[in-house]
Amino acid sequence: MTNIVRGVLGKKFIVMLVLLSMAAGTVGIVVSRNLANAAEPVQLPTFNIPPVSAEFEASEKPNVLVIATGGTIAGAARNGDKTNFQNYAAGTYTMADMVSQLPVHKTADVSTFQFGNKGSGSYTIKDLYDLSLAVDTALADYDSVVVTTGTDTMEEIAYFLDLTVRSEKPVVVTGAMRPWDVIGTDAPANLYQAIKVASSNKTKWFGTVLMLNDVIYAAREVTKTNAHRLDTFDAPMFGALGYVDDPAVRIYRAPARAIKAGTEQWATPFDLKTISKDSLPIVEIAYSYQEAGGGAIRGFVEDGAKGIVTAGTGAGGISSKMSQARSAAIQQGVVFVTTTRTGSGTMYDSGTGATIGGDNLNAAHARMLLLLSLAFTSDLPTIHSWFQSFGTGDVEISVDENTVLKTSIEEEAVVEEPVVEVPASEVPSVEPSVEPSAEPAVTEPVESAPATEEPVGAH
């Protein structure tokens, strides 16, 4: 009997060893595959950035590269009507041609690079990935960069660059509300003045700034406020950083990140060289209004959205139908950010849950920050921390090693809108998966869209 029992136990032991061996083998395969995936190189684009000429190298003026993407600033009047400000073909003239028509710049030696030539709304997020890398590539050799683009989505393009460009050198975004060749155009003046701002070096460590109509704004704060007026851009809660006058560039305040100049905390975590452009997720915006339905949120989720920004009423409120749809989406792992449709006002973050307070970012800006956050991690506490640090304009000034002046709320944050929280077991938490960079692979530059395909009056 004892021998029988021993035999049975021996067989069970052997079976257990086999199962453990198989499990170990499976784990080994998974680890091996993960390591193999991690070793796959990120295919980075390369750009034919013109080298700084010997003449410019010998000059005492700063070297500024203008990277052109098209837009109204490069627009041409249709049918030769130089008096029609709204009927034109955006993205017609090349930047080399435009710069050649300017007076020789007093404060900079100017070179050009044609990234693309179409309306701002025609660019994809993957295109912006390439644009950001092109800017950083240029800043390796040039003292500063001016990016020209259409004004329709200029604030989003500028904020994407602000969050992703790694260089501390000046990046100035500009454009125009009237095409290049009509009477009373603002295009040549904006281009000339943007080059002046870039060459002044006064916005070094500011991140990306936007300059139109002689006014300088922080990319995080600025928004387009009018469809036609030349003074369309404004920063509702904060105002301008400074102004461009004939003899000088005047800076009267700095964005919060400039206080971290020269420190590791200045750079954002969004280093595009470490991820593939294919890892950029779908993030959408849902607008709330009287008895707004939940169909938009459900549709976005069905289309594969990983994040959704709500532009709520008042202090970020959304309708009951939208709230129900949001709760269901959170159960599917979708991350939400709360903003207000009013144009200004702070949405405070609780620090927990799958609904994040967007501070005073507008919906378009919050979308860019959420999109980049989800591209680098799906860990909710990390995303909360990024919105509370890089997403805010909060100022902390170190007086000495024992004293720090803070303007942030240290007690429990105030949440003005009920937040639907997910049990800890259901909250997605995935460690960031960052692929190592490799030698760049040559890719073709963004092709220009024919002028005839541009919508009438696309800024």
Stockholm file with secondary structure:
# STOCKHOLM 1.0

chainA/1-459         MTNIVRGVLGKKFIVMLVLLSMAAGTVGIVVSRNLANAAEPVQLPTFNIPPVSAEFEASEKPNVLVIATGGTIAGAARNGDKTNFQNYAAGTYTMADMVSQLPVHKTADVSTFQFGNKGSGSYTIKDLYDLSLAVDTALADYDSVVVTTGTDTMEEIAYFLDLTVRSEKPVVVTGAMRPWDVIGTDAPANLYQAIKVASSNKTKWFGTVLMLNDVIYAAREVTKTNAHRLDTFDAPMFGALGYVDDPAVRIYRAPARAIKAGTEQWATPFDLKTISKDSLPIVEIAYSYQEAGGGAIRGFVEDGAKGIVTAGTGAGGISSKMSQARSAAIQQGVVFVTTTRTGSGTMYDSGTGATIGGDNLNAAHARMLLLLSLAFTSDLPTIHSWFQSFGTGDVEISVDENTVLKTSIEEEAVVEEPVVEVPASEVPSVEPSVEPSAEPAVTEPVESAPATEEPVGAH
#=GR chainA/1-459 SS CHHHHHHHHHHHHHHHHHHHHHHHHHHHHHHHHHHHHHHSCBCCCCCCCCCCCHHHHHSSSCEEEEEECCSGGGCEEGGGCTTCSSSEESSCSCHHHHHHHSCCCSSCEEEEEECCCSCGGGCCHHHHHHHHHHHHHHHTTSSEEEEECCSTTHHHHHHHHHHHCCCCSCEEEECCSSCTTSTTCSHHHHHHHHHHHHHHTTTTTSCEEEEETTEEEETTTCEECCSSCTTCEECTTTCCSEEECSSCEEECCCCGGGGGTTSGGGSCSCCGGGSCGGGCCCEEEEECCTTCCSHHHHHHHHTTCSEEEEEEBTTTBCCHHHHHHHHHHHHTTCEEEEEETTSCCCBCCCSSSSEEECBTCCHHHHHHHHHHHHHHCCCHHHHHHHHHHTTSCCCEEEEETTEEEECSCCSSCCCSSCCCCCCGGGSCCCCCCCCCBCSCCCCCCCCCCCGGGSCTTCC
#=GC SS_cons         CHHHHHHHHHHHHHHHHHHHHHHHHHHHHHHHHHHHHHHSCBCCCCCCCCCCCHHHHHSSSCEEEEEECCSGGGCEEGGGCTTCSSSEESSCSCHHHHHHHSCCCSSCEEEEEECCCSCGGGCCHHHHHHHHHHHHHHHTTSSEEEEECCSTTHHHHHHHHHHHCCCCSCEEEECCSSCTTSTTCSHHHHHHHHHHHHHHTTTTTSCEEEEETTEEEETTTCEECCSSCTTCEECTTTCCSEEECSSCEEECCCCGGGGGTTSGGGSCSCCGGGSCGGGCCCEEEEECCTTCCSHHHHHHHHTTCSEEEEEEBTTTBCCHHHHHHHHHHHHTTCEEEEEETTSCCCBCCCSSSSEEECBTCCHHHHHHHHHHHHHHCCCHHHHHHHHHHTTSCCCEEEEETTEEEECSCCSSCCCSSCCCCCCGGGSCCCCCCCCCBCSCCCCCCCCCCCGGGSCTTCC
//
